[in-house]
Structures are given as C-alpha cells and as structure tokens.
C-alpha cells in the first residue's frame, strides 16, 4: 500500500479517537466539505465558535499524528514514506 494510503488509514483511526465535539465539526468541514457556516448551524453556535472548534480539532489531530507517526516528505511536500512509531 502506498504511504499516502497508509497515512490516510491511520488518520481515519486517529480521527475516531477525538471527542465527538471535536471530531464531528472537523469531519463535516474537512472530510465532507461542508461550509463552516453549515457546521455552525448544525452545532447551534456562532460562526466564529465553529471556526475555533474546527481549528482546535485540527491541532489535536496534528498532535496525535506527530506523537504516533513518522512522515517523510520530499522537497515538494509529497509523502515519500510513513510509519507508525512504537507504542502508538
């Protein structure tokens, strides 16, 4: 399996570990492509609140990725290798 696909599988698993209050807004905005205005409506919160929630979830997901995975990129930013770290 190419490194991009292995990383995608890992990220999907990590996403499921986020609390629902973080996971759903991130999933709706970044995976399903909903406008942030729609995410705010679904969460019954202000647009700025929804934007903050999405940003916070992205940060948490990135932290999980950095703790548990090693991702190698080429000079153009393309993934050349990926592997999980021990203990994750």
Secondary structure, DSSP 8 states (H G I E B T S, - for coil): --HHHHHHHHHHHHHHHS-HHHHHHHIIIIIS---HHHHHHHHTS-HHHHHHHHHHHHHHHHHHHHHHEEEEE-TTS-EEEEEE-TT-
